Amino acid sequence: MEDTETMKNLCLKTRPRNNPYETWVAGSWTWLVLKKYQADDRKAGARWFCFVTSPFCPDGELGDCYAADIMGEAVRIVKEVAA
């Protein structure tokens, strides 16, 4: 495995909402990860650019989120790949 200092960030390009890199869910909250600013999500201060829907904003809003906050509370939804 490569050292985290030399890992290439494969999620640096911003994606549209209908094709996020990852989807995370916690109750009625959903985070669509559209961009990651660094390759290592475990780094202190790691940020993601997300489209977030919640009871407070059911239509959703765009913004930066701390990866640790999302990973600590939510579950990653894995898309099934058609054979």
C-alpha positions as CSV (number, residue, x, y, z in Angstrom):
1,M,0.0,0.0,0.0
2,E,1.2,3.5,-0.8
3,D,2.2,5.9,1.9
4,T,-0.6,8.5,2.6
5,E,1.7,11.3,1.8
6,T,2.1,10.0,-1.8
7,M,-1.5,8.8,-2.3
8,K,-3.2,10.3,-5.3
9,N,-6.6,12.0,-4.6
10,L,-9.0,10.2,-7.0
11,C,-11.9,12.3,-5.7
12,L,-10.6,15.8,-6.3
13,K,-12.8,16.6,-9.3
14,T,-16.3,17.8,-8.3
15,R,-19.1,15.5,-9.4
16,P,-22.7,16.3,-10.0
17,R,-25.4,15.5,-7.4
18,N,-26.7,12.5,-9.4
19,N,-23.2,10.8,-9.4
20,P,-21.6,11.3,-6.0
21,Y,-18.4,9.6,-4.9
22,E,-20.1,8.3,-1.8
23,T,-23.5,8.5,0.0
24,W,-23.7,8.6,3.8
25,V,-26.9,8.3,5.8
26,A,-27.8,8.9,9.5
27,G,-31.6,8.9,10.2
28,S,-33.2,11.6,8.1
29,W,-29.8,13.1,7.1
30,T,-28.1,12.3,3.8
31,W,-24.7,13.4,2.6
32,L,-23.7,13.1,-1.0
33,V,-20.0,13.4,-1.3
34,L,-19.2,15.4,-4.4
35,K,-15.5,16.2,-3.8
36,K,-12.8,15.3,-1.3
37,Y,-10.1,17.8,-0.7
38,Q,-7.4,15.2,0.4
39,A,-6.7,11.5,-0.3
40,D,-6.7,10.5,3.4
41,D,-10.1,10.9,5.1
42,R,-8.6,10.1,8.5
43,K,-6.4,13.2,8.6
44,A,-7.3,15.8,11.1
45,G,-9.4,18.5,9.5
46,A,-10.2,16.4,6.4
47,R,-13.0,18.1,4.4
48,W,-15.6,17.0,1.9
49,F,-17.8,19.1,-0.4
50,C,-21.3,17.7,0.0
51,F,-24.9,18.0,-0.9
52,V,-26.8,17.6,2.4
53,T,-30.5,17.0,3.0
54,S,-31.9,17.0,6.5
55,P,-35.2,17.8,8.3
56,F,-34.0,21.4,8.6
57,C,-33.3,21.7,4.8
58,P,-35.3,19.0,3.0
59,D,-34.4,20.5,-0.5
60,G,-30.7,20.2,0.4
61,E,-27.8,22.5,0.4
62,L,-24.2,22.5,-0.7
63,G,-21.2,23.0,1.6
64,D,-18.0,21.8,3.1
65,C,-18.3,19.2,5.9
66,Y,-15.7,17.6,8.1
67,A,-15.2,13.9,7.1
68,A,-14.8,12.8,10.8
69,D,-18.2,14.3,11.7
70,I,-19.9,12.4,9.0
71,M,-18.0,9.1,9.4
72,G,-18.6,9.2,13.2
73,E,-22.4,9.4,12.9
74,A,-23.5,8.0,9.5
75,V,-23.3,4.8,7.6
76,R,-21.9,4.6,4.1
77,I,-24.3,3.3,1.5
78,V,-22.6,1.0,-1.0
79,K,-24.0,1.0,-4.5
80,E,-24.5,-2.5,-5.9
81,V,-22.8,-2.9,-9.3
82,A,-24.9,-4.7,-11.9
83,A,-23.2,-7.8,-13.3
